[in-house]
Amino acid sequence: MKIEEKKITFPKNLTVKYAGKIVEETETEITIEGEDEESYLKIFNPFRGVAKLLMFENDQWVDAETSASAANFDFSSLGLGDLSALSAGDQADSPESKS
């Protein structure tokens, strides 16, 4: 998972829902850009339902629970593998991302 200004990049092998402008899509990753306060990224954990909800507010991605900047969030705490680094070679089978 990588957050740069208005853009957030996440692996396609995550089960997610999102609203935002897709600015780049590769075989393994999707990058969306927050456009307004309707933009969000909802990351699902198959064991707990919604693992994390990020919202785009005041021109930055924030944790919906704490309103803190998502740029400093430790995504490894979600138990979904290493989301801090995107691996271009990861081809694991999983449900497709949904928008």
KAFEN-V413575 format. One record per residue. RES is the residue in one letter. SS is DSSP state (H for helix, E for strand, - for the rest). PSI is psi as a letter, one per 20 degrees, with the letter a starting at -180 (999 if undefined). Layout:
# KAFEN-V413575
RES_SS_PSI / RES_SS_PSI
This chain:
# KAFEN-V413575
M_-_p / K_E_p / I_E_p / E_E_o / E_-_d / K_-_i / K_E_q / I_E_p / T_E_p / F_E_q / P_E_q / K_-_i / N_-_i / L_-_q / T_-_o / V_E_r / K_E_q / Y_E_q / A_E_p / G_-_r / K_E_p / I_E_o / V_E_h / E_E_q / E_E_p / T_-_a / E_-_h / T_-_i / E_E_q / I_E_p / T_E_p / I_E_q / E_E_p / G_-_p / E_-_h / D_-_a / E_-_j / E_-_i / S_-_p / Y_E_r / L_E_o / K_E_o / I_E_p / F_E_q / N_E_p / P_-_i / F_-_h / R_-_j / G_E_c / V_E_o / A_E_h / K_E_p / L_E_p / L_E_p / M_E_q / F_E_o / E_E_p / N_-_l / D_-_k / Q_E_q / W_E_p / V_E_q / D_E_p / A_-_h / E_-_g / T_-_i / S_-_j / A_-_q / S_E_p / A_H_i / A_H_h / N_H_j / F_-_p / D_-_n / F_H_i / S_H_h / S_H_i / L_H_i / G_-_k / L_-_k / G_-_a / D_-_n / L_-_i / S_-_h / A_-_p / L_-_p / S_-_o / A_-_h / G_-_j / D_-_o / Q_-_k / A_-_q / D_-_p / S_-_r / P_-_q / E_-_q / S_-_q / K_-_q / S_-_999
